[in-house]
Amino acid sequence: MLTVTLTKCTPGEDFKDLDLTNRLLARTGEVVSEKGKGPPKIQVMSCLPSSEDTVPKDSAPDEAVNEYDRGVYDEALEFDFQLPQTLPEEEGKSSIAKYGFNNQYSSHFQHLQNPDILTISSPEDKTALERWQVMRDSEDAKFDREWYLADKYEPPPDLEEIMSYQLPSLDSPFTAEEQAQLQNLGRKECKFRVYLLFEFLVDDVVLIENEKDVYLNLPPLIFAILYDKMTTLSSSTSETPWTISRLSPSLSSLAPAYLPPTPSIPLSAYAPLKQIKMGLFRRVLTYPLYRHLPLAENVWRETARLVRSKRAVVRLLMEARGEFMEGDWSLYVRCVWEDYVIWAQGASEGVLQVLGAEMEKISVEEGEIGFDMGDPE
């Protein structure tokens, strides 16, 4: 390894995200903005001004300026995560089912017959709403009231250690090994999926049409990863892919994590983040070994804390990608994990900060989860 020390042209100038390797892979002439428009070409339809553009050029690097006055959160304030969102329109059963990152994948599970991978049959023949309804019905059928009450009143001995477990630091700069992994991932994605599109098809490709939806689908993934890390004390097991996929609706059910307002579904009137938290808690009480509401709250708090850190998010997504490399689990690597790793490196720090803050405000009562969890008489 060769280490070179160079003097900065402008003393005191701060170069951000040098360890986010994918952002350094731009070809000559390409501009990598705060929105992460360098390779890989995961782009957004509309672009808001970068927070860096709002800082006066003559400001000293250490000048104490209120971040709101400076405009750091201007972009984040455009993302009102409490407003109802819409799902991509599907014309009916004859249309192709869409799922995965940015709802841009289809036909990947057409011939899969492994019940460990999916909790829904024939997902390619169902609309997003139908997949959500099947998921909901499966949760209702699988919920075990006695199991829930046993964990509530007679929790297993190891649950106390799990509840007090502190995660290791996840927001430190990336190691050389991690940077190499990111670099290899970026090169593969750019060369195969993106540059060929640019060379042979069109001059400009828009891959992200609803960036807010991409941000909103991040917490369920991070929540599922953290649940596994906390319950295994950061020692992954052969059951890790199963646990993560079962807890995240967009994985094992290929279902949306929230719904737009739908008259026939009362809970769709809730804000997206509340729907997401309610859905995750239902799955915690349905599938894994520890079906404990205080544990679910702990995981949600950790998710809200860590989702604010771009490096923590990228690191967790990379770890999950590594866990899903074997067998049929690798279908999720292509549809979800790799795209999210690449996208997250260019995600807005301001938006992530607001997302985490909004998550902390969301409360879910036991009676809102939708199960019969009444105490025994």
C-alpha positions as CSV (number, residue, x, y, z in Angstrom):
1,M,0.0,0.0,0.0
2,L,1.3,3.4,-1.0
3,T,0.4,6.4,1.3
4,V,0.8,9.9,-0.2
5,T,0.4,13.1,1.7
6,L,-0.5,16.2,-0.2
7,T,-0.9,19.8,0.8
8,K,-4.4,21.3,0.3
9,C,-4.6,24.0,-2.4
10,T,-7.1,25.8,-0.1
11,P,-6.1,25.5,3.6
12,G,-9.0,24.4,5.8
13,E,-11.1,23.0,2.9
14,D,-13.1,20.0,3.9
15,F,-13.4,17.1,1.5
16,K,-16.5,15.1,2.5
17,D,-17.2,11.4,2.1
18,L,-13.8,10.4,0.8
19,D,-14.4,6.9,2.2
20,L,-17.6,6.5,0.2
21,T,-15.8,4.9,-2.7
22,N,-18.7,4.9,-5.2
23,R,-18.8,8.6,-5.1
24,L,-15.2,8.8,-6.3
25,L,-15.8,6.6,-9.4
26,A,-17.1,9.4,-11.6
27,R,-15.6,9.4,-15.1
28,T,-13.8,12.5,-16.3
29,G,-16.3,15.4,-16.8
30,E,-19.0,13.9,-14.6
31,V,-20.2,15.9,-11.6
32,V,-21.0,14.2,-8.3
33,S,-23.4,16.4,-6.4
34,E,-24.8,16.0,-2.9
35,K,-27.5,13.9,-4.5
36,G,-24.9,11.4,-5.6
37,K,-25.2,11.6,-9.4
38,G,-21.8,10.0,-10.2
39,P,-21.6,6.3,-10.9
40,P,-23.6,4.2,-10.5
41,K,-26.3,6.0,-12.4
42,I,-29.1,5.8,-9.9
43,Q,-30.7,9.2,-10.5
44,V,-33.8,11.0,-9.4
45,M,-36.4,12.7,-11.6
46,S,-36.3,16.0,-9.9
47,C,-33.2,17.5,-8.2
48,L,-33.3,19.9,-5.3
49,P,-30.4,22.3,-4.6
50,S,-27.5,20.8,-2.7
51,S,-27.1,21.9,0.9
52,E,-23.5,22.8,0.0
53,D,-24.7,25.5,-2.4
54,T,-26.4,27.4,0.4
55,V,-23.2,28.0,2.3
56,P,-21.6,31.4,1.6
57,K,-18.3,31.0,-0.3
58,D,-16.5,33.5,1.9
59,S,-17.6,31.7,5.2
60,A,-14.7,30.4,7.3
61,P,-14.7,26.6,7.7
62,D,-15.2,26.9,11.5
63,E,-17.7,29.7,11.4
64,A,-20.6,29.0,13.7
65,V,-23.7,29.3,11.6
66,N,-27.1,28.0,12.5
67,E,-27.7,25.0,10.2
68,Y,-31.3,25.9,9.5
69,D,-30.3,29.5,8.5
70,R,-27.5,28.1,6.4
71,G,-30.0,25.9,4.5
72,V,-28.5,22.5,5.4
73,Y,-32.0,21.1,5.9
74,D,-33.8,22.9,3.0
75,E,-33.9,19.7,1.0
76,A,-35.0,17.6,4.0
77,L,-37.9,20.0,4.7
78,E,-39.2,19.1,1.3
79,F,-39.7,15.6,2.5
80,D,-42.7,15.6,4.8
81,F,-42.7,12.0,5.8
82,Q,-46.1,12.4,7.5
83,L,-48.0,13.1,4.2
84,P,-49.8,10.2,2.5
85,Q,-47.8,8.7,-0.3
86,T,-48.9,6.9,-3.5
87,L,-47.8,3.5,-4.8
88,P,-47.0,3.0,-8.5
89,E,-50.2,2.3,-10.4
90,E,-50.9,-1.2,-11.6
91,E,-53.4,-1.7,-14.3
92,G,-54.6,-5.1,-13.1
93,K,-53.7,-8.7,-12.9
94,S,-52.5,-8.6,-16.5
95,S,-49.8,-6.1,-15.6
96,I,-46.3,-7.1,-14.5
97,A,-45.8,-7.1,-10.7
98,K,-43.2,-4.6,-9.5
99,Y,-41.2,-4.8,-6.3
100,G,-37.7,-4.3,-4.9
101,F,-35.7,-1.1,-4.9
102,N,-37.7,1.7,-6.4
103,N,-40.3,-0.9,-7.5
104,Q,-38.3,-1.5,-10.6
105,Y,-37.9,-5.3,-10.6
106,S,-40.2,-8.1,-11.8
107,S,-40.2,-11.8,-12.7
108,H,-37.3,-12.6,-10.4
109,F,-39.5,-14.9,-8.2
110,Q,-41.6,-16.3,-11.1
111,H,-40.4,-19.9,-10.6
112,L,-39.3,-19.9,-7.0
113,Q,-40.9,-22.6,-4.9
114,N,-39.0,-22.2,-1.6
115,P,-41.3,-21.3,1.3
116,D,-38.4,-20.2,3.4
117,I,-37.8,-17.3,0.9
118,L,-41.3,-16.1,0.4
119,T,-44.4,-16.1,2.6
120,I,-46.7,-15.4,-0.4
121,S,-47.5,-17.7,-3.3
122,S,-47.5,-16.5,-6.9
123,P,-46.4,-13.0,-6.1
124,E,-45.8,-12.2,-9.8
125,D,-49.6,-12.6,-10.4
126,K,-50.7,-10.2,-7.7
127,T,-50.8,-6.4,-7.4
128,A,-49.0,-4.5,-4.6
129,L,-52.3,-4.2,-2.7
130,E,-53.1,-7.9,-3.1
131,R,-49.7,-8.8,-1.9
132,W,-50.2,-6.5,1.1
133,Q,-53.5,-8.1,1.9
134,V,-52.1,-11.6,1.7
135,M,-49.3,-10.6,4.0
136,R,-51.8,-9.1,6.5
137,D,-54.0,-12.2,6.5
138,S,-50.9,-14.4,7.0
139,E,-49.9,-12.4,10.0
140,D,-53.4,-12.7,11.5
141,A,-53.4,-16.4,11.0
142,K,-49.9,-16.9,12.4
143,F,-50.0,-14.7,15.5
144,D,-49.8,-16.9,18.6
145,R,-51.4,-15.1,21.6
146,E,-50.0,-17.6,24.1
147,W,-46.4,-17.1,22.8
148,Y,-46.8,-13.4,23.0
149,L,-48.1,-13.5,26.6
150,A,-45.4,-15.9,27.6
151,D,-42.7,-13.5,26.3
152,K,-44.5,-10.6,28.0
153,Y,-44.9,-12.2,31.5
154,E,-42.2,-14.9,31.6
155,P,-39.5,-13.7,29.2
156,P,-36.7,-16.1,28.5
157,P,-33.6,-15.5,30.6
158,D,-31.4,-14.4,27.6
159,L,-33.9,-11.6,26.7
160,E,-32.6,-9.5,29.6
161,E,-29.1,-9.6,28.1
162,I,-30.6,-8.8,24.7
163,M,-32.5,-5.8,26.1
164,S,-29.3,-4.3,27.6
165,Y,-27.1,-5.1,24.7
166,Q,-25.2,-2.1,23.2
167,L,-24.4,-2.2,19.5
168,P,-20.8,-1.5,18.5
169,S,-20.0,1.8,16.7
170,L,-21.4,1.7,13.1
171,D,-20.7,5.2,11.9
172,S,-16.9,5.2,11.9
173,P,-15.0,5.8,8.6
174,F,-14.9,2.8,6.3
175,T,-11.9,0.5,6.5
176,A,-9.8,-0.3,3.5
177,E,-11.5,-3.6,3.2
178,E,-15.0,-2.0,3.3
179,Q,-13.9,0.6,0.7
180,A,-12.7,-2.2,-1.6
181,Q,-16.1,-3.9,-1.3
182,L,-17.9,-0.7,-2.2
183,Q,-15.6,0.0,-5.1
184,N,-16.1,-3.5,-6.5
185,L,-19.8,-3.2,-6.1
186,G,-19.9,0.1,-7.8
187,R,-17.8,-0.9,-10.8
188,K,-19.9,-4.0,-11.4
189,E,-23.2,-2.0,-11.2
190,C,-21.9,0.8,-13.4
191,K,-20.4,-1.3,-16.1
192,F,-23.3,-3.8,-16.4
193,R,-26.5,-2.0,-15.5
194,V,-25.8,1.6,-16.2
195,Y,-23.1,2.3,-18.7
196,L,-24.6,-0.1,-21.2
197,L,-27.9,1.7,-20.9
198,F,-26.2,5.0,-21.5
199,E,-24.2,3.7,-24.4
200,F,-26.8,1.8,-26.4
201,L,-30.2,3.1,-25.4
202,V,-30.6,6.7,-24.3
203,D,-28.6,9.7,-23.3
204,D,-30.4,10.2,-19.9
205,V,-32.0,7.5,-17.7
206,V,-34.2,8.2,-14.7
207,L,-34.1,5.3,-12.3
208,I,-35.7,6.8,-9.2
209,E,-39.1,8.4,-9.8
210,N,-40.2,8.7,-6.2
211,E,-37.3,9.4,-3.9
212,K,-39.4,9.8,-0.8
213,D,-40.6,6.2,-1.2
214,V,-37.0,5.0,-1.4
215,Y,-36.3,6.8,1.9
216,L,-39.5,5.5,3.5
217,N,-38.6,1.9,2.6
218,L,-35.2,2.2,4.3
219,P,-36.3,2.0,8.0
220,P,-38.0,-1.4,7.6
221,L,-34.7,-2.8,6.2
222,I,-32.6,-1.3,8.9
223,F,-35.1,-2.4,11.6
224,A,-34.9,-6.0,10.4
225,I,-31.1,-6.0,10.3
226,L,-30.9,-4.4,13.7
227,Y,-33.4,-6.9,15.2
228,D,-31.1,-9.7,14.1
229,K,-28.0,-8.0,15.3
230,M,-29.4,-7.2,18.7
231,T,-31.0,-10.7,19.3
232,T,-27.8,-12.4,18.2
233,L,-25.5,-10.0,20.0
234,S,-23.9,-9.1,16.7
235,S,-23.1,-12.7,15.9
236,S,-25.0,-13.6,12.8
237,T,-26.3,-17.2,12.4
238,S,-27.6,-19.4,9.6
239,E,-31.0,-18.0,10.4
240,T,-30.0,-14.4,9.8
241,P,-31.4,-14.1,6.2
242,W,-34.6,-15.8,7.4
243,T,-35.1,-13.3,10.3
244,I,-34.3,-10.2,8.2
245,S,-36.5,-11.3,5.3
246,R,-39.4,-12.2,7.6
247,L,-39.4,-8.9,9.4
248,S,-39.2,-6.7,6.4
249,P,-42.5,-6.6,4.3
250,S,-40.7,-5.7,1.1
251,L,-38.6,-8.9,1.3
252,S,-40.5,-12.1,2.2
253,S,-43.9,-10.7,1.1
254,L,-42.8,-8.4,-1.7
255,A,-45.4,-6.1,-0.2
256,P,-45.4,-2.3,0.4
257,A,-44.5,-1.2,3.9
258,Y,-47.3,1.3,3.8
259,L,-50.4,2.1,1.8
260,P,-51.8,5.3,0.3
261,P,-55.3,6.3,1.7
262,T,-57.7,3.5,0.7
263,P,-61.3,3.7,1.8
264,S,-61.6,0.0,2.3
265,I,-58.5,-0.1,4.6
266,P,-58.9,2.2,7.7
267,L,-55.3,1.9,8.8
268,S,-54.2,3.4,5.5
269,A,-55.4,6.8,6.9
270,Y,-52.3,6.8,9.2
271,A,-49.2,8.6,8.2
272,P,-46.7,6.4,6.3
273,L,-44.2,6.1,9.2
274,K,-46.9,5.1,11.7
275,Q,-48.1,2.4,9.2
276,I,-44.5,1.2,8.9
277,K,-44.0,1.0,12.7
278,M,-47.3,-0.8,13.2
279,G,-46.4,-3.3,10.4
280,L,-43.0,-4.0,11.8
281,F,-44.3,-4.6,15.3
282,R,-46.9,-7.0,13.9
283,R,-44.1,-9.0,12.3
284,V,-42.0,-9.0,15.4
285,L,-45.0,-10.5,17.2
286,T,-45.6,-13.1,14.5
287,Y,-42.3,-14.6,13.2
288,P,-39.1,-14.5,15.2
289,L,-38.1,-16.3,18.4
290,Y,-38.4,-13.2,20.6
291,R,-41.9,-11.7,20.3
292,H,-41.6,-8.9,22.8
293,L,-43.0,-5.4,22.4
294,P,-40.3,-3.7,24.5
295,L,-37.7,-5.3,22.3
296,A,-39.5,-4.0,19.2
297,E,-39.4,-0.5,20.7
298,N,-35.7,-0.8,21.5
299,V,-35.0,-1.8,17.9
300,W,-37.2,1.0,16.5
301,R,-35.2,3.6,18.7
302,E,-31.9,2.2,17.4
303,T,-33.2,2.4,13.9
304,A,-34.2,6.0,14.3
305,R,-30.8,6.8,15.8
306,L,-28.7,5.0,13.2
307,V,-30.7,5.9,10.1
308,R,-29.4,9.4,10.6
309,S,-25.8,8.2,9.9
310,K,-25.1,7.6,6.2
311,R,-22.1,5.4,7.1
312,A,-24.1,3.3,9.5
313,V,-26.8,2.8,6.9
314,V,-24.3,1.8,4.2
315,R,-22.4,-0.5,6.6
316,L,-25.6,-2.3,7.7
317,L,-26.8,-2.7,4.2
318,M,-23.5,-4.1,3.1
319,E,-23.5,-6.6,6.0
320,A,-27.0,-7.7,5.0
321,R,-25.9,-8.1,1.4
322,G,-23.2,-10.4,2.6
323,E,-25.6,-12.5,4.5
324,F,-27.9,-13.0,1.5
325,M,-25.3,-14.2,-1.0
326,E,-26.0,-17.9,-0.8
327,G,-28.7,-19.9,-2.7
328,D,-32.1,-18.5,-3.4
329,W,-31.5,-15.7,-0.8
330,S,-29.3,-14.1,-3.5
331,L,-32.4,-13.0,-5.3
332,Y,-32.8,-10.2,-2.8
333,V,-29.2,-9.1,-3.4
334,R,-30.1,-8.2,-7.0
335,C,-33.5,-6.7,-6.2
336,V,-32.8,-4.8,-3.0
337,W,-29.5,-4.8,-1.2
338,E,-27.0,-3.8,-4.0
339,D,-29.2,-0.9,-5.2
340,Y,-29.7,0.4,-1.7
341,V,-26.0,0.2,-0.9
342,I,-25.2,2.3,-4.0
343,W,-28.1,4.7,-3.5
344,A,-27.4,5.2,0.3
345,Q,-23.9,6.6,-0.4
346,G,-25.4,9.5,-2.2
347,A,-28.4,9.9,0.2
348,S,-28.9,13.4,1.7
349,E,-27.6,13.7,5.3
350,G,-30.3,16.3,5.9
351,V,-33.1,14.0,4.8
352,L,-31.7,11.1,6.9
353,Q,-31.6,13.4,9.9
354,V,-35.2,14.5,9.5
355,L,-36.3,10.9,8.8
356,G,-34.7,9.7,12.1
357,A,-36.3,12.7,14.0
358,E,-39.7,11.9,12.6
359,M,-39.4,8.2,13.5
360,E,-38.7,9.2,17.1
361,K,-42.1,11.0,17.2
362,I,-44.1,7.9,16.2
363,S,-45.9,6.0,18.9
364,V,-47.9,2.8,18.6
365,E,-50.2,1.5,21.2
366,E,-50.7,-2.2,21.8
367,G,-54.3,-2.0,20.7
368,E,-53.3,-0.4,17.3
369,I,-51.3,-3.4,16.2
370,G,-54.5,-5.3,15.3
371,F,-54.0,-8.6,17.2
372,D,-56.0,-10.0,20.1
373,M,-53.4,-9.5,22.8
374,G,-55.7,-9.2,25.8
375,D,-54.4,-10.5,29.1
376,P,-55.7,-13.9,30.3
377,E,-58.5,-13.7,32.8
